[in-house]
Amino acid sequence: MHTSKSSAIEDILSKAGDEDGYEYEAPAARKPAPKAAKPAARNTQAWRAIEDMKETHRLGNKLKEVYEEE
């Protein structure tokens, strides 16, 4: 004999209450994204030294112009 879809669904739902040994397992925790690398202090100091050297050169050129005018 052919059973209707609704009775098949009711049968499945009635069995869903039975304990089949299924236990919920939480998904594994995700690893945090890697943080952006910060420039090393040595690298920062090197850039500052370069900028200071450029500024000293600019100042030297300006002073040279001033002394040449006098």
PQR file of N, CA, C, O and H, with PARSE charges and radii, in Angstrom:
ATOM      1  N   MET A   1       0.834  -1.170   0.000 -0.4000 1.5000
ATOM      2  CA  MET A   1       0.000   0.000   0.000 -0.0000 2.0000
ATOM      3  C   MET A   1       0.885   1.242   0.000  0.5500 1.7000
ATOM      4  O   MET A   1       1.921   1.262   0.665 -0.5500 1.4000
ATOM      5  N   HIS A   2       0.492   2.271  -0.734 -0.4000 1.5000
ATOM      6  CA  HIS A   2       1.260   3.499  -0.886 -0.0000 2.0000
ATOM      7  C   HIS A   2       0.921   4.464   0.245  0.5500 1.7000
ATOM      8  O   HIS A   2      -0.252   4.696   0.539 -0.5500 1.4000
ATOM      9  H   HIS A   2      -0.349   2.254  -1.275  0.4000 1.0000
ATOM     10  N   THR A   3       1.971   5.038   0.889 -0.4000 1.5000
ATOM     11  CA  THR A   3       1.728   5.996   1.976 -0.0000 2.0000
ATOM     12  C   THR A   3       1.859   7.408   1.427  0.5500 1.7000
ATOM     13  O   THR A   3       2.623   7.661   0.495 -0.5500 1.4000
ATOM     14  H   THR A   3       2.924   4.849   0.650  0.4000 1.0000
ATOM     15  N   SER A   4       1.106   8.318   2.017 -0.4000 1.5000
ATOM     16  CA  SER A   4       1.149   9.701   1.553 -0.0000 2.0000
ATOM     17  C   SER A   4       2.412  10.388   2.078  0.5500 1.7000
ATOM     18  O   SER A   4       3.054   9.921   3.018 -0.5500 1.4000
ATOM     19  H   SER A   4       0.486   8.113   2.775  0.4000 1.0000
ATOM     20  N   LYS A   5       2.742  11.504   1.441 -0.4000 1.5000
ATOM     21  CA  LYS A   5       3.934  12.253   1.849 -0.0000 2.0000
ATOM     22  C   LYS A   5       3.776  12.806   3.257  0.5500 1.7000
ATOM     23  O   LYS A   5       4.733  12.806   4.031 -0.5500 1.4000
ATOM     24  H   LYS A   5       2.220  11.883   0.677  0.4000 1.0000
ATOM     25  N   SER A   6       2.601  13.270   3.593 -0.4000 1.5000
ATOM     26  CA  SER A   6       2.390  13.857   4.912 -0.0000 2.0000
ATOM     27  C   SER A   6       2.546  12.807   6.004  0.5500 1.7000
ATOM     28  O   SER A   6       3.084  13.105   7.070 -0.5500 1.4000
ATOM     29  H   SER A   6       1.824  13.270   2.964  0.4000 1.0000
ATOM     30  N   SER A   7       2.087  11.590   5.758 -0.4000 1.5000
ATOM     31  CA  SER A   7       2.246  10.555   6.782 -0.0000 2.0000
ATOM     32  C   SER A   7       3.717  10.144   6.903  0.5500 1.7000
ATOM     33  O   SER A   7       4.172   9.798   7.993 -0.5500 1.4000
ATOM     34  H   SER A   7       1.650  11.348   4.892  0.4000 1.0000
ATOM     35  N   ALA A   8       4.465  10.180   5.790 -0.4000 1.5000
ATOM     36  CA  ALA A   8       5.897   9.872   5.837 -0.0000 2.0000
ATOM     37  C   ALA A   8       6.642  10.942   6.633  0.5500 1.7000
ATOM     38  O   ALA A   8       7.556  10.638   7.400 -0.5500 1.4000
ATOM     39  H   ALA A   8       4.096  10.461   4.905  0.4000 1.0000
ATOM     40  N   ILE A   9       6.238  12.194   6.440 -0.4000 1.5000
ATOM     41  CA  ILE A   9       6.872  13.284   7.182 -0.0000 2.0000
ATOM     42  C   ILE A   9       6.549  13.161   8.669  0.5500 1.7000
ATOM     43  O   ILE A   9       7.425  13.331   9.518 -0.5500 1.4000
ATOM     44  H   ILE A   9       5.496  12.441   5.818  0.4000 1.0000
ATOM     45  N   GLU A  10       5.314  12.871   8.972 -0.4000 1.5000
ATOM     46  CA  GLU A  10       4.919  12.692  10.376 -0.0000 2.0000
ATOM     47  C   GLU A  10       5.693  11.547  11.017  0.5500 1.7000
ATOM     48  O   GLU A  10       6.058  11.621  12.190 -0.5500 1.4000
ATOM     49  H   GLU A  10       4.603  12.733   8.282  0.4000 1.0000
ATOM     50  N   ASP A  11       5.941  10.495  10.254 -0.4000 1.5000
ATOM     51  CA  ASP A  11       6.709   9.361  10.757 -0.0000 2.0000
ATOM     52  C   ASP A  11       8.140   9.781  11.075  0.5500 1.7000
ATOM     53  O   ASP A  11       8.691   9.399  12.108 -0.5500 1.4000
ATOM     54  H   ASP A  11       5.645  10.435   9.301  0.4000 1.0000
ATOM     55  N   ILE A  12       8.740  10.570  10.182 -0.4000 1.5000
ATOM     56  CA  ILE A  12      10.110  11.051  10.393 -0.0000 2.0000
ATOM     57  C   ILE A  12      10.165  11.952  11.622  0.5500 1.7000
ATOM     58  O   ILE A  12      11.065  11.829  12.454 -0.5500 1.4000
ATOM     59  H   ILE A  12       8.292  10.880   9.343  0.4000 1.0000
ATOM     60  N   LEU A  13       9.202  12.850  11.727 -0.4000 1.5000
ATOM     61  CA  LEU A  13       9.180  13.771  12.864 -0.0000 2.0000
ATOM     62  C   LEU A  13       8.948  13.046  14.182  0.5500 1.7000
ATOM     63  O   LEU A  13       9.510  13.431  15.207 -0.5500 1.4000
ATOM     64  H   LEU A  13       8.472  12.949  11.051  0.4000 1.0000
ATOM     65  N   SER A  14       8.145  12.025  14.168 -0.4000 1.5000
ATOM     66  CA  SER A  14       7.902  11.287  15.405 -0.0000 2.0000
ATOM     67  C   SER A  14       9.149  10.527  15.840  0.5500 1.7000
ATOM     68  O   SER A  14       9.365  10.326  17.035 -0.5500 1.4000
ATOM     69  H   SER A  14       7.688  11.712  13.335  0.4000 1.0000
ATOM     70  N   LYS A  15       9.966  10.106  14.891 -0.4000 1.5000
ATOM     71  CA  LYS A  15      11.210   9.416  15.217 -0.0000 2.0000
ATOM     72  C   LYS A  15      12.307  10.397  15.619  0.5500 1.7000
ATOM     73  O   LYS A  15      13.283  10.011  16.263 -0.5500 1.4000
ATOM     74  H   LYS A  15       9.791  10.270  13.920  0.4000 1.0000
ATOM     75  N   ALA A  16      12.147  11.679  15.235 -0.4000 1.5000
ATOM     76  CA  ALA A  16      13.172  12.678  15.525 -0.0000 2.0000
ATOM     77  C   ALA A  16      13.348  12.870  17.027  0.5500 1.7000
ATOM     78  O   ALA A  16      14.427  13.256  17.475 -0.5500 1.4000
ATOM     79  H   ALA A  16      11.355  11.993  14.711  0.4000 1.0000
ATOM     80  N   GLY A  17      12.309  12.607  17.806 -0.4000 1.5000
ATOM     81  CA  GLY A  17      12.391  12.756  19.252 -0.0000 2.0000
ATOM     82  C   GLY A  17      13.212  11.656  19.896  0.5500 1.7000
ATOM     83  O   GLY A  17      13.674  11.812  21.026 -0.5500 1.4000
ATOM     84  H   GLY A  17      11.433  12.293  17.442  0.4000 1.0000
ATOM     85  N   ASP A  18      13.401  10.543  19.196 -0.4000 1.5000
ATOM     86  CA  ASP A  18      14.175   9.440  19.751 -0.0000 2.0000
ATOM     87  C   ASP A  18      15.640   9.844  19.852  0.5500 1.7000
ATOM     88  O   ASP A  18      16.147  10.613  19.035 -0.5500 1.4000
ATOM     89  H   ASP A  18      13.025  10.416  18.278  0.4000 1.0000
ATOM     90  N   GLU A  19      16.293   9.322  20.848 -0.4000 1.5000
ATOM     91  CA  GLU A  19      17.715   9.617  21.040 -0.0000 2.0000
ATOM     92  C   GLU A  19      18.525   8.639  20.204  0.5500 1.7000
ATOM     93  O   GLU A  19      18.607   7.455  20.530 -0.5500 1.4000
ATOM     94  H   GLU A  19      15.881   8.697  21.511  0.4000 1.0000
ATOM     95  N   ASP A  20      19.122   9.135  19.126 -0.4000 1.5000
ATOM     96  CA  ASP A  20      19.927   8.289  18.244 -0.0000 2.0000
ATOM     97  C   ASP A  20      21.414   8.402  18.541  0.5500 1.7000
ATOM     98  O   ASP A  20      22.237   7.884  17.787 -0.5500 1.4000
ATOM     99  H   ASP A  20      19.055  10.097  18.861  0.4000 1.0000
ATOM    100  N   GLY A  21      21.762   9.066  19.620 -0.4000 1.5000
ATOM    101  CA  GLY A  21      23.163   9.201  19.968 -0.0000 2.0000
ATOM    102  C   GLY A  21      23.839  10.380  19.293  0.5500 1.7000
ATOM    103  O   GLY A  21      25.064  10.499  19.316 -0.5500 1.4000
ATOM    104  H   GLY A  21      21.093   9.487  20.233  0.4000 1.0000
ATOM    105  N   TYR A  22      23.045  11.246  18.695 -0.4000 1.5000
ATOM    106  CA  TYR A  22      23.620  12.419  18.054 -0.0000 2.0000
ATOM    107  C   TYR A  22      23.937  13.464  19.108  0.5500 1.7000
ATOM    108  O   TYR A  22      23.090  13.810  19.931 -0.5500 1.4000
ATOM    109  H   TYR A  22      22.050  11.149  18.676  0.4000 1.0000
ATOM    110  N   GLU A  23      25.153  13.959  19.075 -0.4000 1.5000
ATOM    111  CA  GLU A  23      25.542  15.024  19.995 -0.0000 2.0000
ATOM    112  C   GLU A  23      26.060  16.193  19.177  0.5500 1.7000
ATOM    113  O   GLU A  23      26.832  16.019  18.234 -0.5500 1.4000
ATOM    114  H   GLU A  23      25.841  13.679  18.406  0.4000 1.0000
ATOM    115  N   TYR A  24      25.629  17.365  19.547 -0.4000 1.5000
ATOM    116  CA  TYR A  24      26.063  18.570  18.845 -0.0000 2.0000
ATOM    117  C   TYR A  24      27.530  18.843  19.164  0.5500 1.7000
ATOM    118  O   TYR A  24      27.944  18.854  20.323 -0.5500 1.4000
ATOM    119  H   TYR A  24      25.002  17.507  20.313  0.4000 1.0000
ATOM    120  N   GLU A  25      28.286  19.058  18.122 -0.4000 1.5000
ATOM    121  CA  GLU A  25      29.685  19.425  18.293 -0.0000 2.0000
ATOM    122  C   GLU A  25      29.873  20.828  17.739  0.5500 1.7000
ATOM    123  O   GLU A  25      29.574  21.095  16.575 -0.5500 1.4000
ATOM    124  H   GLU A  25      27.950  19.049  17.180  0.4000 1.0000
ATOM    125  N   ALA A  26      30.364  21.707  18.576 -0.4000 1.5000
ATOM    126  CA  ALA A  26      30.585  23.086  18.148 -0.0000 2.0000
ATOM    127  C   ALA A  26      31.693  23.106  17.101  0.5500 1.7000
ATOM    128  O   ALA A  26      32.657  22.347  17.207 -0.5500 1.4000
ATOM    129  H   ALA A  26      30.606  21.490  19.521  0.4000 1.0000
ATOM    130  N   PRO A  27      31.568  23.954  16.104 -0.5600 1.5000
ATOM    131  CA  PRO A  27      32.620  24.033  15.092  0.2800 2.0000
ATOM    132  C   PRO A  27      33.936  24.490  15.715  0.5500 1.7000
ATOM    133  O   PRO A  27      33.944  25.204  16.718 -0.5500 1.4000
ATOM    134  N   ALA A  28      35.017  24.082  15.128 -0.4000 1.5000
ATOM    135  CA  ALA A  28      36.336  24.433  15.648 -0.0000 2.0000
ATOM    136  C   ALA A  28      36.518  25.948  15.586  0.5500 1.7000
ATOM    137  O   ALA A  28      36.052  26.606  14.657 -0.5500 1.4000
ATOM    138  H   ALA A  28      35.011  23.501  14.313  0.4000 1.0000
ATOM    139  N   ALA A  29      37.196  26.478  16.579 -0.4000 1.5000
ATOM    140  CA  ALA A  29      37.430  27.919  16.627 -0.0000 2.0000
ATOM    141  C   ALA A  29      38.340  28.341  15.484  0.5500 1.7000
ATOM    142  O   ALA A  29      39.287  27.636  15.134 -0.5500 1.4000
ATOM    143  H   ALA A  29      37.575  25.943  17.335  0.4000 1.0000
ATOM    144  N   ARG A  30      38.046  29.480  14.919 -0.4000 1.5000
ATOM    145  CA  ARG A  30      38.862  29.987  13.823 -0.0000 2.0000
ATOM    146  C   ARG A  30      40.093  30.673  14.386  0.5500 1.7000
ATOM    147  O   ARG A  30      40.052  31.257  15.469 -0.5500 1.4000
ATOM    148  H   ARG A  30      37.277  30.053  15.204  0.4000 1.0000
ATOM    149  N   LYS A  31      41.163  30.598  13.658 -0.4000 1.5000
ATOM    150  CA  LYS A  31      42.386  31.273  14.074 -0.0000 2.0000
ATOM    151  C   LYS A  31      42.228  32.760  13.782  0.5500 1.7000
ATOM    152  O   LYS A  31      41.649  33.129  12.760 -0.5500 1.4000
ATOM    153  H   LYS A  31      41.195  30.123  12.779  0.4000 1.0000
ATOM    154  N   PRO A  32      42.731  33.615  14.660 -0.5600 1.5000
ATOM    155  CA  PRO A  32      42.627  35.047  14.374  0.2800 2.0000
ATOM    156  C   PRO A  32      43.513  35.425  13.195  0.5500 1.7000
ATOM    157  O   PRO A  32      44.543  34.801  12.937 -0.5500 1.4000
ATOM    158  N   ALA A  33      43.091  36.443  12.504 -0.4000 1.5000
ATOM    159  CA  ALA A  33      43.858  36.906  11.341 -0.0000 2.0000
ATOM    160  C   ALA A  33      45.201  37.455  11.803  0.5500 1.7000
ATOM    161  O   ALA A  33      45.291  38.064  12.869 -0.5500 1.4000
ATOM    162  H   ALA A  33      42.255  36.950  12.714  0.4000 1.0000
ATOM    163  N   PRO A  34      46.238  37.243  11.014 -0.5600 1.5000
ATOM    164  CA  PRO A  34      47.540  37.782  11.419  0.2800 2.0000
ATOM    165  C   PRO A  34      47.509  39.307  11.407  0.5500 1.7000
ATOM    166  O   PRO A  34      46.912  39.924  10.526 -0.5500 1.4000
ATOM    167  N   LYS A  35      48.156  39.893  12.389 -0.4000 1.5000
ATOM    168  CA  LYS A  35      48.181  41.351  12.489 -0.0000 2.0000
ATOM    169  C   LYS A  35      49.208  41.909  11.515  0.5500 1.7000
ATOM    170  O   LYS A  35      50.199  41.260  11.179 -0.5500 1.4000
ATOM    171  H   LYS A  35      48.641  39.392  13.106  0.4000 1.0000
ATOM    172  N   ALA A  36      48.943  43.123  11.078 -0.4000 1.5000
ATOM    173  CA  ALA A  36      49.862  43.776  10.153 -0.0000 2.0000
ATOM    174  C   ALA A  36      51.191  44.021  10.859  0.5500 1.7000
ATOM    175  O   ALA A  36      51.230  44.408  12.027 -0.5500 1.4000
ATOM    176  H   ALA A  36      48.139  43.650  11.351  0.4000 1.0000
ATOM    177  N   ALA A  37      52.255  43.793  10.144 -0.4000 1.5000
ATOM    178  CA  ALA A  37      53.582  43.967  10.725 -0.0000 2.0000
ATOM    179  C   ALA A  37      53.871  45.450  10.912  0.5500 1.7000
ATOM    180  O   ALA A  37      53.642  46.265  10.018 -0.5500 1.4000
ATOM    181  H   ALA A  37      52.224  43.479   9.196  0.4000 1.0000
ATOM    182  N   LYS A  38      54.374  45.777  12.085 -0.4000 1.5000
ATOM    183  CA  LYS A  38      54.764  47.153  12.359 -0.0000 2.0000
ATOM    184  C   LYS A  38      56.218  47.325  11.959  0.5500 1.7000
ATOM    185  O   LYS A  38      57.010  46.388  12.063 -0.5500 1.4000
ATOM    186  H   LYS A  38      54.560  45.115  12.811  0.4000 1.0000
ATOM    187  N   PRO A  39      56.568  48.513  11.505 -0.5600 1.5000
ATOM    188  CA  PRO A  39      57.978  48.706  11.152  0.2800 2.0000
ATOM    189  C   PRO A  39      58.851  48.597  12.398  0.5500 1.7000
ATOM    190  O   PRO A  39      58.477  49.049  13.481 -0.5500 1.4000
ATOM    191  N   ALA A  40      59.981  48.009  12.225 -0.4000 1.5000
ATOM    192  CA  ALA A  40      60.892  47.839  13.353 -0.0000 2.0000
ATOM    193  C   ALA A  40      61.430  49.202  13.769  0.5500 1.7000
ATOM    194  O   ALA A  40      61.534  50.116  12.951 -0.5500 1.4000
ATOM    195  H   ALA A  40      60.285  47.643  11.346  0.4000 1.0000
ATOM    196  N   ALA A  41      61.765  49.329  15.034 -0.4000 1.5000
ATOM    197  CA  ALA A  41      62.282  50.596  15.543 -0.0000 2.0000
ATOM    198  C   ALA A  41      63.556  50.984  14.799  0.5500 1.7000
ATOM    199  O   ALA A  41      63.781  52.162  14.518 -0.5500 1.4000
ATOM    200  H   ALA A  41      61.681  48.586  15.699  0.4000 1.0000
ATOM    201  N   ARG A  42      64.375  50.009  14.485 -0.4000 1.5000
ATOM    202  CA  ARG A  42      65.617  50.281  13.772 -0.0000 2.0000
ATOM    203  C   ARG A  42      65.304  50.889  12.403  0.5500 1.7000
ATOM    204  O   ARG A  42      65.966  51.832  11.970 -0.5500 1.4000
ATOM    205  H   ARG A  42      64.193  49.053  14.713  0.4000 1.0000
ATOM    206  N   ASN A  43      64.304  50.350  11.736 -0.4000 1.5000
ATOM    207  CA  ASN A  43      63.909  50.848  10.421 -0.0000 2.0000
ATOM    208  C   ASN A  43      63.413  52.287  10.536  0.5500 1.7000
ATOM    209  O   ASN A  43      63.740  53.123   9.693 -0.5500 1.4000
ATOM    210  H   ASN A  43      63.766  49.584  12.088  0.4000 1.0000
ATOM    211  N   THR A  44      62.634  52.581  11.563 -0.4000 1.5000
ATOM    212  CA  THR A  44      62.119  53.927  11.776 -0.0000 2.0000
ATOM    213  C   THR A  44      63.265  54.893  12.032  0.5500 1.7000
ATOM    214  O   THR A  44      63.280  56.003  11.500 -0.5500 1.4000
ATOM    215  H   THR A  44      62.368  51.903  12.248  0.4000 1.0000
ATOM    216  N   GLN A  45      64.212  54.475  12.836 -0.4000 1.5000
ATOM    217  CA  GLN A  45      65.358  55.327  13.128 -0.0000 2.0000
ATOM    218  C   GLN A  45      66.176  55.591  11.866  0.5500 1.7000
ATOM    219  O   GLN A  45      66.699  56.690  11.677 -0.5500 1.4000
ATOM    220  H   GLN A  45      64.200  53.573  13.268  0.4000 1.0000
ATOM    221  N   ALA A  46      66.284  54.582  11.008 -0.4000 1.5000
ATOM    222  CA  ALA A  46      67.030  54.760   9.766 -0.0000 2.0000
ATOM    223  C   ALA A  46      66.355  55.814   8.890  0.5500 1.7000
ATOM    224  O   ALA A  46      67.027  56.666   8.308 -0.5500 1.4000
ATOM    225  H   ALA A  46      65.860  53.690  11.161  0.4000 1.0000
ATOM    226  N   TRP A  47      65.022  55.752   8.797 -0.4000 1.5000
ATOM    227  CA  TRP A  47      64.311  56.746   7.986 -0.0000 2.0000
ATOM    228  C   TRP A  47      64.473  58.134   8.569  0.5500 1.7000
ATOM    229  O   TRP A  47      64.622  59.105   7.827 -0.5500 1.4000
ATOM    230  H   TRP A  47      64.476  55.059   9.269  0.4000 1.0000
ATOM    231  N   ARG A  48      64.447  58.240   9.893 -0.4000 1.5000
ATOM    232  CA  ARG A  48      64.636  59.543  10.522 -0.0000 2.0000
ATOM    233  C   ARG A  48      66.027  60.081  10.228  0.5500 1.7000
ATOM    234  O   ARG A  48      66.195  61.272   9.966 -0.5500 1.4000
ATOM    235  H   ARG A  48      64.326  57.451  10.495  0.4000 1.0000
ATOM    236  N   ALA A  49      67.008  59.218  10.272 -0.4000 1.5000
ATOM    237  CA  ALA A  49      68.380  59.638   9.978 -0.0000 2.0000
ATOM    238  C   ALA A  49      68.485  60.133   8.540  0.5500 1.7000
ATOM    239  O   ALA A  49      69.152  61.134   8.279 -0.5500 1.4000
ATOM    240  H   ALA A  49      66.872  58.251  10.485  0.4000 1.0000
ATOM    241  N   ILE A  50      67.848  59.456   7.619 -0.4000 1.5000
ATOM    242  CA  ILE A  50      67.869  59.869   6.212 -0.0000 2.0000
ATOM    243  C   ILE A  50      67.192  61.227   6.047  0.5500 1.7000
ATOM    244  O   ILE A  50      67.710  62.108   5.362 -0.5500 1.4000
ATOM    245  H   ILE A  50      67.306  58.643   7.831  0.4000 1.0000
ATOM    246  N   GLU A  51      66.023  61.389   6.686 -0.4000 1.5000
ATOM    247  CA  GLU A  51      65.307  62.664   6.601 -0.0000 2.0000
ATOM    248  C   GLU A  51      66.130  63.786   7.216  0.5500 1.7000
ATOM    249  O   GLU A  51      66.172  64.890   6.672 -0.5500 1.4000
ATOM    250  H   GLU A  51      65.602  60.673   7.243  0.4000 1.0000
ATOM    251  N   ASP A  52      66.788  63.521   8.349 -0.4000 1.5000
ATOM    252  CA  ASP A  52      67.652  64.534   8.971 -0.0000 2.0000
ATOM    253  C   ASP A  52      68.801  64.908   8.052  0.5500 1.7000
ATOM    254  O   ASP A  52      69.160  66.081   7.950 -0.5500 1.4000
ATOM    255  H   ASP A  52      66.754  62.624   8.791  0.4000 1.0000
ATOM    256  N   MET A  53      69.378  63.922   7.384 -0.4000 1.5000
ATOM    257  CA  MET A  53      70.485  64.174   6.477 -0.0000 2.0000
ATOM    258  C   MET A  53      70.019  65.042   5.300  0.5500 1.7000
ATOM    259  O   MET A  53      70.722  65.963   4.885 -0.5500 1.4000
ATOM    260  H   MET A  53      69.086  62.970   7.467  0.4000 1.0000
ATOM    261  N   LYS A  54      68.832  64.740   4.770 -0.4000 1.5000
ATOM    262  CA  LYS A  54      68.292  65.544   3.670 -0.0000 2.0000
ATOM    263  C   LYS A  54      68.037  66.980   4.128  0.5500 1.7000
ATOM    264  O   LYS A  54      68.352  67.933   3.416 -0.5500 1.4000
ATOM    265  H   LYS A  54      68.260  63.991   5.108  0.4000 1.0000
ATOM    266  N   GLU A  55      67.467  67.122   5.317 -0.4000 1.5000
ATOM    267  CA  GLU A  55      67.173  68.449   5.849 -0.0000 2.0000
ATOM    268  C   GLU A  55      68.463  69.231   6.095  0.5500 1.7000
ATOM    269  O   GLU A  55      68.505  70.435   5.840 -0.5500 1.4000
ATOM    270  H   GLU A  55      67.211  66.348   5.896  0.4000 1.0000
ATOM    271  N   THR A  56      69.499  68.581   6.579 -0.4000 1.5000
ATOM    272  CA  THR A  56      70.796  69.229   6.784 -0.0000 2.0000
ATOM    273  C   THR A  56      71.367  69.688   5.452  0.5500 1.7000
ATOM    274  O   THR A  56      71.940  70.774   5.364 -0.5500 1.4000
ATOM    275  H   THR A  56      69.464  67.604   6.787  0.4000 1.0000
ATOM    276  N   HIS A  57      71.217  68.878   4.424 -0.4000 1.5000
ATOM    277  CA  HIS A  57      71.697  69.227   3.089 -0.0000 2.0000
ATOM    278  C   HIS A  57      70.945  70.445   2.552  0.5500 1.7000
ATOM    279  O   HIS A  57      71.556  71.357   1.996 -0.5500 1.4000
ATOM    280  H   HIS A  57      70.752  67.996   4.495  0.4000 1.0000
ATOM    281  N   ARG A  58      69.604  70.459   2.722 -0.4000 1.5000
ATOM    282  CA  ARG A  58      68.793  71.603   2.273 -0.0000 2.0000
ATOM    283  C   ARG A  58      69.219  72.878   3.001  0.5500 1.7000
ATOM    284  O   ARG A  58      69.382  73.936   2.392 -0.5500 1.4000
ATOM    285  H   ARG A  58      69.108  69.718   3.174  0.4000 1.0000
ATOM    286  N   LEU A  59      69.395  72.752   4.327 -0.4000 1.5000
ATOM    287  CA  LEU A  59      69.801  73.900   5.131 -0.0000 2.0000
ATOM    288  C   LEU A  59      71.176  74.403   4.688  0.5500 1.7000
ATOM    289  O   LEU A  59      71.400  75.610   4.591 -0.5500 1.4000
ATOM    290  H   LEU A  59      69.263  71.893   4.822  0.4000 1.0000
ATOM    291  N   GLY A  60      72.098  73.466   4.419 -0.4000 1.5000
ATOM    292  CA  GLY A  60      73.430  73.850   3.940 -0.0000 2.0000
ATOM    293  C   GLY A  60      73.362  74.615   2.637  0.5500 1.7000
ATOM    294  O   GLY A  60      74.083  75.594   2.443 -0.5500 1.4000
ATOM    295  H   GLY A  60      71.917  72.486   4.497  0.4000 1.0000
ATOM    296  N   ASN A  61      72.485  74.163   1.734 -0.4000 1.5000
ATOM    297  CA  ASN A  61      72.335  74.865   0.450 -0.0000 2.0000
ATOM    298  C   ASN A  61      71.774  76.269   0.657  0.5500 1.7000
ATOM    299  O   ASN A  61      72.217  77.214   0.005 -0.5500 1.4000
ATOM    300  H   ASN A  61      71.900  73.368   1.891  0.4000 1.0000
ATOM    301  N   LYS A  62      70.806  76.411   1.557 -0.4000 1.5000
ATOM    302  CA  LYS A  62      70.219  77.727   1.818 -0.0000 2.0000
ATOM    303  C   LYS A  62      71.258  78.658   2.439  0.5500 1.7000
ATOM    304  O   LYS A  62      71.363  79.826   2.064 -0.5500 1.4000
ATOM    305  H   LYS A  62      70.446  75.643   2.087  0.4000 1.0000
ATOM    306  N   LEU A  63      72.024  78.125   3.395 -0.4000 1.5000
ATOM    307  CA  LEU A  63      73.049  78.948   4.026 -0.0000 2.0000
ATOM    308  C   LEU A  63      74.118  79.368   3.022  0.5500 1.7000
ATOM    309  O   LEU A  63      74.638  80.482   3.078 -0.5500 1.4000
ATOM    310  H   LEU A  63      71.939  77.176   3.699  0.4000 1.0000
ATOM    311  N   LYS A  64      74.431  78.474   2.119 -0.4000 1.5000
ATOM    312  CA  LYS A  64      75.431  78.765   1.082 -0.0000 2.0000
ATOM    313  C   LYS A  64      74.942  79.923   0.208  0.5500 1.7000
ATOM    314  O   LYS A  64      75.721  80.805  -0.154 -0.5500 1.4000
ATOM    315  H   LYS A  64      74.008  77.569   2.073  0.4000 1.0000
ATOM    316  N   GLU A  65      73.645  79.916  -0.129 -0.4000 1.5000
ATOM    317  CA  GLU A  65      73.064  80.986  -0.923 -0.0000 2.0000
ATOM    318  C   GLU A  65      73.121  82.305  -0.168  0.5500 1.7000
ATOM    319  O   GLU A  65      73.433  83.343  -0.751 -0.5500 1.4000
ATOM    320  H   GLU A  65      73.012  79.199   0.166  0.4000 1.0000
ATOM    321  N   VAL A  66      72.820  82.269   1.132 -0.4000 1.5000
ATOM    322  CA  VAL A  66      72.815  83.485   1.938 -0.0000 2.0000
ATOM    323  C   VAL A  66      74.228  84.054   2.025  0.5500 1.7000
ATOM    324  O   VAL A  66      74.401  85.261   1.858 -0.5500 1.4000
ATOM    325  H   VAL A  66      72.567  81.426   1.605  0.4000 1.0000
ATOM    326  N   TYR A  67      75.239  83.233   2.278 -0.4000 1.5000
ATOM    327  CA  TYR A  67      76.611  83.717   2.410 -0.0000 2.0000
ATOM    328  C   TYR A  67      77.178  84.188   1.075  0.5500 1.7000
ATOM    329  O   TYR A  67      78.012  85.093   1.041 -0.5500 1.4000
ATOM    330  H   TYR A  67      75.098  82.252   2.413  0.4000 1.0000
ATOM    331  N   GLU A  68      76.732  83.578  -0.031 -0.4000 1.5000
ATOM    332  CA  GLU A  68      77.221  84.006  -1.333 -0.0000 2.0000
ATOM    333  C   GLU A  68      76.668  85.367  -1.715  0.5500 1.7000
ATOM    334  O   GLU A  68      77.323  86.118  -2.438 -0.5500 1.4000
ATOM    335  H   GLU A  68      76.054  82.843  -0.003  0.4000 1.0000
ATOM    336  N   GLU A  69      75.445  85.705  -1.232 -0.4000 1.5000
ATOM    337  CA  GLU A  69      74.818  86.988  -1.551 -0.0000 2.0000
ATOM    338  C   GLU A  69      75.526  88.125  -0.824  0.5500 1.7000
ATOM    339  O   GLU A  69      75.584  89.241  -1.339 -0.5500 1.4000
ATOM    340  H   GLU A  69      74.913  85.095  -0.644  0.4000 1.0000
ATOM    341  N   GLU A  70      76.058  87.864   0.349 -0.4000 1.5000
ATOM    342  CA  GLU A  70      76.664  88.941   1.132 -0.0000 2.0000
ATOM    343  C   GLU A  70      77.975  89.315   0.662  0.5500 1.7000
ATOM    344  O   GLU A  70      78.603  90.210   1.229 -0.5500 1.4000
ATOM    345  H   GLU A  70      76.011  86.958   0.767  0.4000 1.0000
TER
END
